[in-house]
Each structure stands twice: as structure tokens, then as C-alpha cells.
Amino acid sequence: MKISTKTRYGLRAIVYLAKLAKICSLRKIAEEENIPFDYLEKIFSALEKKKLVRAKRGVYGGYLLARPPEKISVGQVMEILEGKISSSSCLAKEKNKKCSCPRLKKCLTKNVWKKVQDTLNLTLNSITLTDLINKEY
């Protein structure tokens, strides 16, 4: 499993916003976190659509968290930006589609990958932005 740049940047940016605890422009976040501004706009557009951040328009506009940082998990951010996390392609299902692996019913290893995926999801969903800010993970 490989985490995309989009997700790494997005998590860094939203943690920065959570730590700041006030409205902040994307330019400032991009500068401070060394993230390309245009890329960050796309990331924050996705986060805003899923209501993790709110935009305030105008001269003193910017973004702020839509919920308290203790109510936003790393898993939520990652799922918005990365999609469903899957440890193996045999477990990755798209909407309304089943796994296409011909060995699925007789595979003796699929339970290992399922356990890895469940553990990963449990861990990612248990770490909040507050935990990251306070280094309590």
C-alpha cells in the first residue's frame, strides 16, 4: 500500500490548520507546509465538499475546521483524499462491484490481508488531529 502525495499533503495541511486554531489562507498553509498552492486548492475543495473544512470568502477569508480537531480522524481525511484504504487488491471493491479474483473463495491468505486492513483502519480512525498536534499517537 502506498499513500499518495495528495493524502500526505492534505493531512499535513489540515493538521497545520488544526494547530493554528483559526481561519487561515491557503497561501499561508502552502508556504508554511511547502505544498504547491494549486494542488492545495484541489485538496481543500475535496475536504470542503465532505465538510471537514469551511471556507470563508472575502479579504480576510481562508479556511477553518468545520468540526473540533478531536472529532476529525486521520482515517476520515485519508478516505476523503485517498478513497477506501485496502491492503490488497482482492479486498479492494469499487461501488457495486465484487472482487474479480478467481481464487477468492479458495484463497487461504485473504484473511491475513483482511486482518491487516481492519487493523490499519482501526488505527487510522483512532488517531485524531488533536492527537497529532499533541503528539499522543
Secondary structure by P-SEA (a helix, b strand, c coil): ccccaaaaaaaaaaaaaaaacccccaaaaaaaacccaaaaaaaaaaaaaaccbbbbbcccbbbccccccccccaaaaaaaaccccccccccccccccccccccccccccaaaaaaaaaaaaaaaaaccaaaaaaccc
